[in-house]
Amino acid sequence: MISKNFTWNRVLIGLLFISFILCYLIFFIFLSGLYPKTADQVNYFLAGVDLANGNWRLKGWILTQPDFWTSDIILSAILSKLSAWSGHSPNSPLLIIIQPAITWTILWISACWMVLTRLSGKWTKFGGVLLIATSLAFPIMHSTVMYFITLSAIHLGSLVYCLWAFHFADQAFQASSISSFWKKLFICFLMLFLGRLSDPLVMYCCAIPLFCVCILTIWEHRKRSLYIGMTAITAIGLAKIVLIINSMTGGFQLEALPGKFATFSQLSTNISVTLQALLQLFSADFFDKSFILALPEMSHLPIFLLSFGLIGVCIRKHYRAIFNFQDLRRYPSYPIFGYMLIFGAIFNLFAVGMSNMIATGNNSIAAARYLFSFWVFMTMAVGIHFSKYRFVQLSSLAAFILAIISNMSLYQNAWKSFSIPQSPGFLTYLEQKGFTQGIGTYWYSTNLTMLSRGKVKVMAGIANTFPDIANSDAKINPFVHITAHYDFKNLQKEKFFVLLPHPFETYNDQMIVKTFGKPDQIEEKDGMSLYLYNTHL
């Protein structure tokens, strides 16, 4: 019997919504294939393959901070299993193209849904959807930022945890019953816990902002604010303890990440790089372009400017509540979810602008990946606060149309998949000759392993005097980075090869001979020298 609440309109809307998501996912898979993937992403995917094979603690692995254990690695494990169950390779190169498309689709759909559920009125909701689509779903896709959002293991999976932690914390504040409150609070705890297991940025962009909001709302919500604030601290602390115990009892090890404040002389550069990175993220970087060509970027400026305007208004309106605790009781009925987003963006901006991360990355625009939280949070906050205004709706529509037109040339490009040729001929050559194990530089190692679908295994090597590879007396050592621990003794019973790219990267020809002896044969294939050893080490 069909329920009275059942309507075919709801079914039709649901089917249209699912169809749209699938079409967007396919579209973004195409986009993902336009941008190269590197050994970093491959290594994290191979960690997922190992996890899918039962090594859920990743014993023997050396990972970075963030480790992406419960975000990207777990998604890689699921994709690997699904591929294997469907009769395909569990480490197919196509999977590493699909993965960032899935993560990005989940992220912007989550952001859009959270904004919509907090708006009322058809035109206001239309404005919210249009603004999210303009800033997140369909940005100017030939920008530098597209390279980063089409990579896996790049903080986007962790950001999904942050959004849902904020959402369920807000739901806990508004819960109509005690049982509902505890259910929402538990899910919030779970999101924070899993997010921190994956990425330290969750603490700065989610847990600390959430704790600050709890302080601001303590006079109105009392026990609920106290419990939610304690939950944020507990989740972060417990995640840290779990990581330590896992490491001490044989699980994966983490490379040291000595985070510290920037020097005073670096602050001006930090501000400049941060500002340019944010302009890139909001598709609003119109600098060094002619006026006509810069129109798409200039049309995105209102969202960027409204983001900082909203932060300024928030601080000005409630500065007494923020800086003078005795006035907190005068400011009831906080827009709690909006405050979470704004505080998260402020802490993200402060953490990046005041740290040495930008200097460590040679002041590169790559710092944009650390500012994803600001971009997503403030886009949502602007959507919640300003979508009702016709100016915002019209400017978002104009920016959306100009971005679509600007992206037209992108659709004619060919897939790149990796930062090396998709099917280098020497992989087939090596397999036919029986050379299934070898050594390469970091950027010519595990990505080659994945391209061969595991038929040819390439380990990374590096000179012990790197970057001074001009020193001919140096030897080549294993470069254990985002991989399971290995050494070259594994080659003792097998024929093996050493790849030498041109120009040299992490070792040279003299170092190969110094370490492994004179090769039995040297071949030149696809701009690569292949040093072939028929005897063991």
Secondary structure by P-SEA (a helix, b strand, c coil): cccccccaaaaaaaaaaaaaaaaaaaaaaaaaaaccccaaaaaaaaaaaaaaaccccccccccccccccccaaaaaaaaaaaaaaaccccccaaaaaaaaaaaaaaaaaaaaaaaaaacccaaaaaaaaaaaaacccccccccaaaaaaaccccaaaaaaaaaaaaaaaaaaaacccaaaaaaaaaaaaaaaaaaaacccccccccaaaaaaaaaaaccccaaaaaaaaaaaaaaaaaaaaaaaaaaaaccbbbcccccccccccaaaaaaaaaaaaaaaaacccccccccccaaaaaaaaaaaaaaaaaaaaaaaacccccccccccccccccaaaaaaaaaaaaaaaaaaaaccccccccccccccccaaaaaaaaaaaaaacccccaaaaaaaaaaaaaaaaaacccccccccccccccccaaaaaaaaaccccccccccccaaaaaaacccbbbbbbbbccccccccccccccccccccccccccccccccbbbbbccccccccaaaaaacccccccccccccbbbbcccccc
